[in-house]
Amino acid sequence: MTTLSRFGLRTEVYSGAGSRTLLPELLQGLGAKRVVLFTDQGLNRAGLTEKITELFRLMPGPIQLVGVYDEIEQDAKGENVNQAARFVKECNADSLVSVGGGSVLDACKATKWLLHKQHHDVRDLLNGTTRELWPQAQPIRIPHIALPTTAGTGAEVSPMAVVYNERLNIKTNLMNPFIAADIAILDPDLTVGLPPKITAFTGFDALTHAVEGYFSPRANPMSDSFALQSARMIAESLPTAVHKGTDLQARSNMLMASMMAITSFGLTVSAIPVHNMAHAFGGKFGIPHGLANAVLLPNMMESLPGLYLQKVRSFAEVLGLVPGIQSPEECLEQVVSYIRELRDQVGLPSTFAEYQLDPASLAHIVPLVQSDPTAMMFRIPAPVITKVTTEVAGLPQEEEAIR
């Protein structure tokens, strides 16, 4: 236990419908001249890349868009980052704009860091959790603006990036306060075309950040305030964002909640068992991170009550459960039930049955979870891993080889 806490909020945030039109002006204010845009091919097909590139045509000035890098995959790989760094150099660019979900935004942050390190292969530098704090971490003099197209990761403001090291077959974590964007633009117009299912599971990614930030052993009053308000906003706005995707107020609320949730998470990152399990399932079976969190969240809370009982009453009140004189155990039961009901309401599954997981691979899930870099901060007991895996695997009864 310690009374030491740390705050760090270095990204300037602009929020509101149409706020993307500020991009050229803000780049100019940062001293940018030659810009590379990071995106992916899915966003190209959805027309979102065009919404950004047209700003440079409609508002001519001293800022040039000199290249578009769109070869970023889901769960960005080290080679994606290496290729992006080479592309930025070939374009003789001096600044970066990232438009997309967590994979695009994280790839851009990792590329900026790799350029700063003046190295050619990010996989040489990331082989677990790499944590750089000031004064080891120094400002990165590459202007950078991020525009999220999903409301889940909060990667536009977080000082963290996840990169899949395909040599080691693990998700690696980079933490450095200066990799976050200088400016984040939260424009709900860029999220209205997001399919309901992706809206739902990215929203649950944000909710998981809020939960793990609030119940962290390193939580402090500032992180608590961000976690509780973001959880409240997600509970109120996620169903509307899923079922009425053109509702700009709900979309805007989700972007703001996502940003606040990751801020809480980043300030307190410690015991994060849901993310630990989600990384293992995502890395091994290709399950999208937000969907993995959605399936795992209530089961992990139920299976590790010691992490949640001390503060669960306040969290229950934020969700509108008003627990009154109930015991902490009863409060936790209510919160878990509420999360399951919210997950049902937004149309997400309770298991990974659709992925037809291989029982033989699941038999080795314990070392996979416990070797993930996030396990260094909190080691999930093997019986808990086995129990939760059995619950969420979605296998026919006779195939549950890990019961």
BELGILIN-V458964 format. One record per run of one state. SS is the DSSP state (H for helix, E for strand, L for the rest). FROM is the first residue (numbers start at 0). TO is the last residue. Records with the same first field share a line. If there is no record, write none. Layout:
SS->FROM-TO + FROM-TO
//
This chain:
L->0-10 + 15-17 + 29-32 + 38-38 + 46-46 + 58-62 + 69-69 + 71-75 + 90-93 + 100-100 + 117-120 + 124-127 + 132-141 + 148-158 + 165-168 + 176-181 + 186-186 + 190-194 + 214-219 + 243-246 + 268-271 + 285-287 + 303-303 + 307-310 + 318-326 + 345-351 + 355-357 + 362-363 + 370-371 + 376-380 + 392-395 + 399-402
E->11-14 + 33-37 + 39-39 + 63-68 + 70-70 + 76-76 + 94-99 + 128-131 + 142-147 + 159-164 + 169-175 + 182-185
H->18-28 + 40-45 + 47-57 + 77-89 + 101-116 + 121-123 + 187-189 + 195-213 + 220-242 + 247-267 + 272-284 + 288-302 + 304-306 + 311-317 + 327-344 + 352-354 + 358-361 + 364-369 + 372-375 + 381-391 + 396-398
//
